[in-house]
Structure formats: C-alpha cells, structure tokens
Amino acid sequence: MTVHHDDFAGASSAAKRAAIGDWLIDKRADAVVLSALDSIAWLLNVRGGDVDHTPVALAYAIVHADGATDLFVAPDKIDDAVRQHLGNSVRLHDRTRFESTLRDFAGRRVVADPAGSVAAIVYALEAGGATVIAQRDPVLLAKSIKNPAEIAGHRAASARDGAALTRFLHWAATTCPAGTETELSAAAKLLECRQASGLLRDTSFSTISATGAHGAIPHYHVTDESDATIEPGHLFLIDSGGQYADGTTDVTRVLPIGPPTPDMRDRFTRVLKGHIAIATAVFPDGTMGGQIDAFARRPLWEAGLDYGHGTGHGIGAYLSVHEGPQRIANPAYPGGQALEPLRAGMLLSNEPGYYKAGEYGIRIENLVLVEPRAIPGGDPDRVMLGFETLTFAPIERDLIDPALLTVDELSWLNAYHAKVTQIIGPLVEDEVKAWLLEKCAPVG
C-alpha cells in the first residue's frame, strides 16, 4: 500500500470515515462491511498494486459508527508511512482474521451490500448473531461525486494524457500508412508516449489497439497470435488510458490509414453526432443515465444502425477506470440498467460507436464532468445539469462529412478543437504542434 495524499484526495480519511459513521447512525446501524477494493482505497486514502491497471490492495474493512475502522490486509503491505497515515483510529489485522471477526457482532446491526458482498460475509455475520442490513455500499455514491481537488487533478492528468495521445496520433498518421507497424507495436508506442512524462503509474486498462476487422470487436484484446499489421485501406481504433496520481484517463480515437471510404465517413460522422448530442445535453437534476442514452443513438438509428454497448461509464480518481453507480446505457440491453441519477461532480465517459462486422469499428470517447447549468429564462427553482468535456485530443477530420453536421454541431466541433489547440498545443513539440493545428483547423 501507498499513501494517497490529501492534496490529491481533497478530503482526509478521518473526514470520510466520520461521514460514513454519520450515515450509519442515520441507518441505526453499528457498522458496515466494505469488500469493494476501490471503496476501501478511497475511504482510507491509500492505493495499492495487487490488481493490474487498478491501484488497489487486497483487503477488507469494517467501519464503525464512531468512524473507527478495522482494516484486514496482509501485514507486509503496510509500511511505516502507511501506518502513520492511517493513525490509531484504523486498527490493522491480518487479512486471514476477517471471517472470524465477522462472527463477533452478536446483537449488533451490520450493513452489508447485497450486490457487492459475497454470500459468505452475510453467512458469517448471521452465524455470529448479527442482524444484517442490506444496503448499498455507502462509499459508492460519495466516491462517485468528485470534490474540487479530484476535479483539478483530473484536469491536469487529462492535459498531460492528451499531449501524450496527440504525439502518438501524429506518429501513427505519419508512420502507419507505410504498413510497417502492427497493433502491438502501436500500443507499445502509445505507452512510450505516456511514460515520457515520468508521471504514469500504469495504464488504466489493457489498450485496445485494433485495425480493420478487429476494430469491429468492441473489447478486442491484441495478443502475439492475433497481432495484425496496420495497413492502408483500413480504420485503426485505439482505446486506452493512463493511471496518474492525480487522475485516471480513458480515451478512444479512430484513424483512417489511407483515404477512407464514403461508408466509413458516414458512419463516423453519425457517431460524432451522437457524441456531440451527449456532450451538449442539458437535463434536470435527477435524470438517470438511461434517459439520455438515446441522444447518442438517434443519428445511427435514423440510418438503421446501432451499437451493442453502453454509451458511458463512471470513472474513478486514480482508481478504477470503470466506476459505479453512474452510467449512460440503454436499459433494454443486457447489463444496461442505468438508473442512478446523474449528480454534479460525477465523471463519466461519452463513447458512442459503430461496428461493421468483418470490416471496421468506430468509437469516439472523451470523459465528461456533470456540472450545474444555468438556463436563461428557465424555471429558477429547477436545477439543471450538463456536461463539461475534459478530454482533449484531435477528432479525425478526414473521417468527418461536414454535410451531415448541423450548424450547432459544427460550432461544437470547432470550439472543441480550438480548446484542444489551446490546451495541448503548448505541451507538444513544434512538429507535432504544426500537425495538431492542421488537424484542428475549422471544419465546414
């Protein structure tokens, strides 16, 4: 384990634990069992290295109504710095003692999340005489609403990551048409670009580097056996992200290798229209992600097309790249329930796509922040929300058919690209900056 400093966390672990204690008192409960690793990491302001791409440690925690916490973790994961950080109110136990401790709550009311706790936790509590209260992990919602320090950190991480991605896109645009690069070599190059900052802790997931028909597999994973050469005549899709101490990123871009076909440009532009529809959406406080998912799909539906994955997932603050409870998804699809109201401070992805089996895949992904939105002339008593886009990298202009975009959509695209040049331009070298300015020139 390592300490996740308050400058990044934005609130002390003591303050977070006190808030959970207040929640327990309100629920007339004595304690809550936490088994979600990212909940424990967020609550205690610690991070770990036990899970690939996600900075968490294998642990359990029990938080009591006075805010005191029992942490169950392998002793060799705790050094003096972490021990001092946790303080006396966090009691340390070997992870192997967790189950036996659950049997010590006779006569007490203990919260366990039925969706996030294995059945053995409930069985152990009940066997020891505890009354189990089925409630959602109280950390989930608190963790999903980012505080000012977490938002500021994400802005810094996004700018740094956007510069790395822009360097990569410049390299790909100038190198890949020669037919000498592969999906694996491209992924390695992007990792090299991110590592150049000296601040990358890890990638936030296994990079999806997919050319041609592989791009039509939304969650494709390249291996030595599947590695394909990036060749002219195809689309190349790269979906990737970074883990930095100040934020977690996730971004997807698509490049044409050689001139794109009219079919490719039509589909890409429809995906872009859906992306813009989410980016510019305005909605009342209390709106659920499932209610706005169709905004992204309408341009595809109008052409008899669709995509089979969610439009947006929550994202952590130097934590899991897929974080709940918020998401934007079609409730009709398997796993598509998106019934959590969107709240100011939540981070989500905005990633509509289109996949033509056997030929190509398209996805445009930025991260967005839910923020209050003032509407001139609107009901003063109604709180409205919207999205601020936080990811900055060029969207491939050679794949855009301007004739399919409305005046407002063109205005959004050109304003977005102007901000890309403003934020990313000063962070990249002259050769890359010249290419960036060309890619971000006004469209239409």
C-alpha positions in Angstrom: 0.0 0.0 0.0 1.0 3.6 -0.5 -0.5 6.8 0.8 -2.8 8.8 -1.5 -2.1 12.3 -0.2 -4.8 14.7 0.8 -3.7 17.2 -1.9 -5.0 14.7 -4.5 -7.8 13.2 -2.4 -9.3 16.5 -1.4 -10.5 15.2 2.0 -8.8 13.4 4.8 -9.5 9.8 5.6 -10.7 10.9 9.0 -13.3 13.2 7.5 -14.5 10.5 5.1 -14.8 7.9 7.9 -16.7 10.3 10.1 -19.2 10.8 7.2 -19.7 7.1 6.9 -20.2 7.0 10.7 -22.9 9.6 10.5 -24.6 7.6 7.7 -24.5 4.5 10.0 -26.1 6.4 12.9 -28.8 7.6 10.5 -29.5 4.0 9.5 -29.4 2.9 13.1 -26.6 0.6 12.4 -23.4 -0.2 14.3 -21.0 -1.0 11.4 -20.7 -1.5 7.7 -18.6 -4.2 6.0 -16.6 -3.0 2.9 -15.3 -5.5 0.4 -15.1 -3.4 -2.7 -11.4 -2.7 -3.1 -11.8 0.7 -4.6 -14.2 1.7 -1.8 -11.5 0.8 0.8 -8.8 2.6 -1.1 -10.9 5.8 -1.4 -12.1 5.8 2.2 -8.6 5.3 3.7 -6.8 7.5 1.1 -4.4 4.6 0.2 -3.6 2.9 -3.1 -2.1 -0.5 -3.9 -0.6 -2.7 -6.6 -2.5 -6.0 -6.3 -4.7 -5.7 -9.3 -3.5 -4.9 -12.9 -4.4 -1.4 -14.0 -6.3 -0.5 -10.8 -4.3 0.8 -7.9 -5.9 -1.1 -5.1 -4.7 -3.6 -2.4 -6.5 -6.9 -1.5 -8.2 -6.0 1.8 -11.5 -5.9 3.7 -12.7 -3.1 6.1 -15.3 -2.7 8.8 -16.3 0.8 9.6 -18.0 1.5 12.9 -20.5 4.2 13.8 -17.8 6.3 15.5 -15.7 6.3 12.4 -13.1 3.8 13.8 -12.2 1.2 11.2 -10.8 -2.3 11.2 -8.6 -3.0 8.2 -7.8 -6.5 7.2 -4.8 -6.7 4.9 -1.6 -8.7 4.6 0.9 -7.3 7.1 3.7 -7.0 4.5 1.6 -4.4 2.6 1.8 -1.9 5.4 5.0 0.2 5.9 5.7 2.9 8.5 4.4 5.7 6.2 1.1 4.0 5.7 0.8 3.0 9.3 1.4 6.7 10.4 -1.1 7.9 7.8 -3.8 5.6 9.0 -3.4 6.5 12.6 -4.8 5.0 15.7 -8.4 5.0 14.6 -7.7 2.4 11.9 -6.9 -0.9 13.6 -4.8 -3.3 11.5 -5.4 -7.0 11.3 -4.1 -9.8 9.1 -6.5 -10.4 6.2 -6.9 -14.0 7.4 -8.7 -12.8 10.5 -11.6 -11.2 8.6 -14.1 -14.1 8.7 -13.6 -14.8 12.3 -14.1 -11.1 13.2 -17.4 -11.1 11.4 -18.7 -13.6 14.0 -18.0 -11.1 16.8 -21.0 -8.8 16.1 -23.7 -10.7 18.1 -26.6 -8.4 18.9 -25.4 -5.6 16.6 -26.8 -4.3 13.3 -24.3 -4.5 10.5 -24.7 -3.2 6.9 -23.6 -5.4 4.0 -24.1 -4.6 0.3 -26.0 -7.5 -1.2 -24.7 -6.6 -4.7 -21.1 -6.2 -3.7 -20.6 -8.7 -0.9 -20.1 -12.4 -1.3 -22.6 -14.6 0.5 -20.0 -15.9 2.9 -19.9 -12.4 4.5 -23.6 -12.5 5.3 -23.5 -16.1 6.5 -20.6 -15.3 8.9 -22.4 -12.3 10.3 -25.6 -14.1 10.8 -23.8 -17.1 12.3 -22.3 -14.8 14.9 -25.7 -13.4 15.8 -25.6 -10.1 14.0 -28.6 -8.6 12.3 -27.6 -7.9 8.6 -29.0 -4.8 7.0 -29.0 -5.0 3.2 -27.9 -1.6 2.0 -25.7 -0.3 -0.9 -22.1 0.3 0.0 -22.3 3.9 1.3 -18.9 4.7 -0.2 -20.1 4.2 -3.8 -22.0 7.5 -4.2 -19.6 9.6 -2.1 -16.7 8.3 -4.2 -18.5 9.0 -7.5 -19.0 12.7 -6.8 -15.6 14.2 -7.2 -14.5 17.1 -5.0 -12.7 20.2 -6.3 -9.2 18.7 -5.7 -10.1 15.5 -7.6 -11.6 17.5 -10.4 -8.5 19.7 -10.6 -6.3 16.6 -10.6 -8.3 15.1 -13.4 -7.9 18.3 -15.5 -4.1 18.1 -15.0 -4.0 14.4 -15.8 -6.2 14.9 -18.9 -4.0 17.6 -20.3 -0.8 15.5 -19.8 -2.5 12.5 -21.2 -3.9 14.4 -24.2 -0.4 15.6 -25.1 0.9 12.0 -25.0 -2.1 10.8 -27.1 -1.5 13.7 -29.6 2.1 12.8 -30.0 1.0 9.2 -30.7 -1.6 10.2 -33.2 1.0 12.3 -35.1 3.3 9.3 -35.1 0.5 7.0 -36.3 -0.6 9.3 -39.0 2.9 9.7 -40.4 4.2 6.1 -39.8 1.4 3.6 -40.1 0.5 4.2 -43.8 3.8 2.5 -44.7 2.5 -0.8 -43.5 5.4 -1.4 -41.2 3.6 -1.2 -37.8 1.3 -3.6 -36.0 -1.4 -3.4 -33.3 1.2 -4.4 -30.7 3.9 -2.0 -31.9 1.3 0.8 -31.9 0.2 0.0 -28.4 3.9 0.0 -27.3 4.4 3.4 -28.9 1.4 4.9 -27.1 2.7 3.5 -23.8 6.1 5.1 -24.6 4.4 8.4 -25.2 2.6 8.3 -21.9 5.7 7.1 -20.0 7.7 10.1 -21.3 6.0 12.4 -18.7 7.6 10.4 -15.9 4.3 10.5 -14.0 2.5 7.5 -15.4 1.8 4.9 -12.7 0.1 2.3 -15.0 -2.3 2.0 -17.9 -5.9 2.2 -16.7 -6.8 -1.0 -18.7 -5.2 -3.2 -21.4 -5.0 -1.0 -24.5 -7.4 -1.8 -27.3 -5.3 -1.5 -30.4 -7.4 -2.7 -33.3 -7.1 -2.4 -37.1 -9.7 -3.4 -39.7 -12.0 -6.2 -38.7 -10.5 -6.3 -35.2 -11.9 -2.9 -34.6 -15.4 -4.3 -35.0 -14.9 -6.3 -31.8 -15.6 -3.6 -29.1 -13.5 -5.2 -26.4 -10.8 -6.7 -28.6 -7.5 -7.6 -26.9 -4.4 -8.0 -29.1 -2.1 -10.9 -28.5 1.0 -12.2 -30.2 -1.2 -14.6 -32.1 -3.8 -12.0 -33.2 -1.4 -9.1 -33.8 -2.2 -7.6 -37.3 -0.4 -5.3 -39.5 -1.9 -1.8 -39.8 -2.3 -1.3 -43.5 -3.8 1.3 -45.9 -7.5 0.9 -46.6 -8.5 0.2 -43.0 -9.5 2.1 -39.9 -7.3 1.9 -36.9 -9.0 2.2 -33.5 -7.1 2.9 -30.3 -8.9 2.9 -26.9 -6.5 3.5 -24.0 -6.0 5.3 -20.7 -3.5 6.1 -18.0 -3.3 6.0 -14.3 -1.7 9.0 -12.7 -1.6 10.1 -9.1 -3.9 13.0 -9.9 -6.3 11.2 -12.2 -7.5 8.3 -14.3 -8.0 8.7 -18.1 -9.8 6.8 -20.8 -10.0 7.9 -24.4 -10.7 6.4 -27.9 -9.7 7.8 -31.3 -10.0 6.3 -34.8 -7.6 7.0 -37.7 -8.1 6.2 -41.4 -5.0 4.5 -42.8 -5.1 6.0 -46.3 -8.3 7.6 -47.8 -11.5 6.5 -46.0 -14.5 5.2 -47.9 -17.8 7.2 -48.1 -19.3 4.5 -45.9 -16.7 5.0 -43.2 -17.1 8.7 -43.3 -20.9 8.5 -43.0 -20.7 6.1 -40.0 -18.0 8.1 -38.3 -19.9 11.3 -38.7 -23.1 9.7 -37.2 -21.1 8.5 -34.2 -19.7 12.0 -33.9 -23.2 13.5 -34.0 -24.2 11.2 -31.1 -21.1 12.1 -29.2 -21.9 15.8 -29.6 -25.5 15.2 -28.5 -24.3 13.8 -25.2 -21.6 16.5 -24.8 -24.2 19.2 -25.2 -27.1 17.6 -23.4 -28.9 19.6 -20.7 -31.2 17.8 -18.3 -32.9 18.3 -14.9 -31.3 17.2 -11.7 -32.4 13.7 -11.0 -32.2 12.5 -14.6 -30.8 9.0 -15.0 -28.2 7.9 -17.5 -30.6 5.6 -19.2 -32.8 8.5 -20.0 -30.2 10.3 -22.2 -28.6 7.2 -23.8 -30.9 7.6 -26.8 -29.4 11.0 -27.5 -26.2 9.3 -28.7 -28.0 6.6 -30.7 -30.5 8.7 -32.7 -28.2 9.6 -35.6 -27.4 5.9 -36.0 -31.0 4.8 -35.6 -32.1 7.1 -38.4 -29.8 5.1 -40.7 -31.0 1.7 -39.3 -27.8 1.3 -37.2 -26.9 0.9 -33.6 -24.2 -0.4 -31.2 -24.3 -3.0 -28.5 -22.6 -1.4 -25.6 -23.2 1.3 -23.1 -22.6 5.0 -24.0 -20.9 5.9 -20.8 -19.4 4.6 -17.6 -18.3 6.3 -14.4 -14.6 6.7 -13.8 -12.5 6.9 -10.6 -10.0 9.4 -9.3 -6.8 7.4 -9.6 -8.9 4.4 -9.1 -11.0 2.1 -11.3 -11.5 3.1 -14.9 -15.0 1.7 -14.7 -16.7 3.0 -11.6 -20.3 3.0 -10.5 -23.0 3.6 -9.7 -23.5 6.1 -12.6 -23.6 5.1 -16.2 -25.2 6.0 -19.5 -26.7 2.9 -21.2 -29.7 1.6 -23.0 -31.8 -0.2 -20.2 -33.0 -2.7 -22.8 -29.5 -4.2 -23.3 -28.1 -6.9 -21.0 -26.4 -5.1 -18.1 -27.8 -1.9 -19.4 -29.5 -0.7 -16.2 -28.6 2.9 -15.8 -31.0 4.0 -13.0 -28.7 6.1 -10.9 -29.5 9.9 -11.1 -26.6 11.9 -12.5 -25.2 14.4 -10.0 -22.9 17.3 -10.3 -19.3 16.2 -9.8 -19.7 12.8 -11.4 -17.2 11.8 -14.1 -18.4 9.6 -17.0 -17.2 8.6 -20.4 -19.0 9.7 -23.6 -18.3 6.9 -26.1 -20.9 6.0 -28.8 -19.7 3.8 -31.5 -20.5 1.7 -34.6 -19.1 -1.7 -35.6 -19.3 -3.2 -39.1 -18.6 -6.9 -38.6 -15.6 -8.1 -40.5 -14.6 -4.6 -41.7 -14.1 -1.9 -39.1 -15.0 -0.3 -35.8 -15.6 3.3 -34.8 -15.8 4.8 -31.3 -15.2 8.4 -30.2 -14.6 8.6 -26.4 -14.0 11.6 -24.2 -14.5 11.9 -20.4 -17.1 14.4 -19.2 -17.9 16.1 -15.9 -21.5 16.6 -14.7 -21.9 20.2 -13.8 -24.7 22.7 -12.9 -26.0 24.5 -15.9 -27.8 27.9 -15.8 -30.5 28.2 -18.4 -31.5 31.8 -19.2 -35.3 32.2 -18.8 -35.6 28.8 -17.2 -37.6 27.9 -14.0 -35.4 29.4 -11.2 -36.5 26.6 -8.9 -35.4 23.8 -11.2 -31.7 22.7 -11.0 -30.4 21.8 -14.4 -27.2 19.9 -15.3 -25.0 19.4 -18.3 -21.6 18.1 -19.2 -18.2 19.7 -19.4 -15.8 17.8 -21.7 -12.4 17.2 -20.0 -10.5 15.1 -22.6 -8.6 16.9 -25.3 -7.1 15.3 -28.4 -8.0 15.9 -32.1 -11.0 14.1 -33.6 -10.0 12.8 -37.1 -11.2 15.4 -39.6 -10.6 13.2 -42.6 -13.4 10.9 -41.4 -15.9 13.7 -41.0 -18.6 14.5 -43.6 -19.4 18.2 -42.8 -22.7 17.9 -44.9 -24.1 15.6 -42.2 -23.4 18.1 -39.3 -25.8 20.9 -38.3 -24.6 24.4 -37.7 -24.7 23.8 -34.0 -22.7 20.6 -34.3 -20.1 22.2 -36.4 -19.9 25.0 -33.9 -19.3 22.5 -31.1 -16.6 20.6 -33.1 -14.7 23.8 -34.0 -14.9 25.1 -30.4 -13.7 21.8 -29.1 -10.7 21.7 -31.5 -9.9 25.3 -30.6 -9.7 24.3 -27.0 -7.5 21.3 -27.9 -5.0 23.6 -29.6 -5.1 26.0 -26.6 -4.5 23.2 -24.0 -2.4 20.7 -25.9 -0.5 23.0 -28.3 1.9 24.4 -25.6 2.6 20.9 -24.3 3.9 19.3 -27.6 7.0 19.9 -29.8 6.9 22.2 -32.8 6.5 19.4 -35.4 3.6 17.9 -33.5 2.0 21.3 -32.9 2.1 22.1 -36.6 0.3 18.8 -37.3 -2.2 19.5 -34.5 -3.0 22.9 -35.8 -3.8 21.4 -39.2 -5.9 18.7 -37.7 -7.8 21.2 -35.6 -8.5 23.7 -38.3 -12.2 24.7 -38.5 -14.4 22.3 -40.4 -17.2 23.4 -42.6 
